[in-house]
Amino acid sequence: MFIHNSTNIGNYIESVRNKKTQKELLFGFFHKIYYNLKIIHC
């Protein structure tokens, strides 16, 4: 499904949403590594 936004506001919101999801994925990735290291150290 491809939605084309002709407005700059729509593109801005989309880019912000993408950055937010990327940040959440990255945070989850680091949290998973940290959690695994914690288990190994215990």
N, C-alpha and C positions, 0 to 999 in steps of 0.2 A: 504494500500500500504506500503510494507516494503522494504526499501533499505538498503542493507548491505554494509558498507564501510570497506574494508580490510586494507586500509592505515591509519596510525596514524594521518596524516594531516586531512583526512576526518572526523575522529572521533573528533578531536580537534575542527574543524570548527563547527561541529554539536553541541558539548557541549557548545561552546561559543554562538551559536545561541539560544540554549535552555535557557541559563542563561539570555541572553538579553530579551527574551520574558517573562521570569519569572519576571525580574526586571520591565518591562513595565506593566505587569499585577498588580504587587504589587503597583507601583506608581499610576496607575489608580484607584486601590482600595482605597488607602489613599486619593487621590484627591477627590474621590466621598464622603468619610466620611467628609473631610474638607469642601466640598461644602455644604453638608447637615447641618453641624454644623453652617456654615455661615448663611444659610437660617433661621435656628432656632433662632439664636442670633438676626437677623434682625427682 
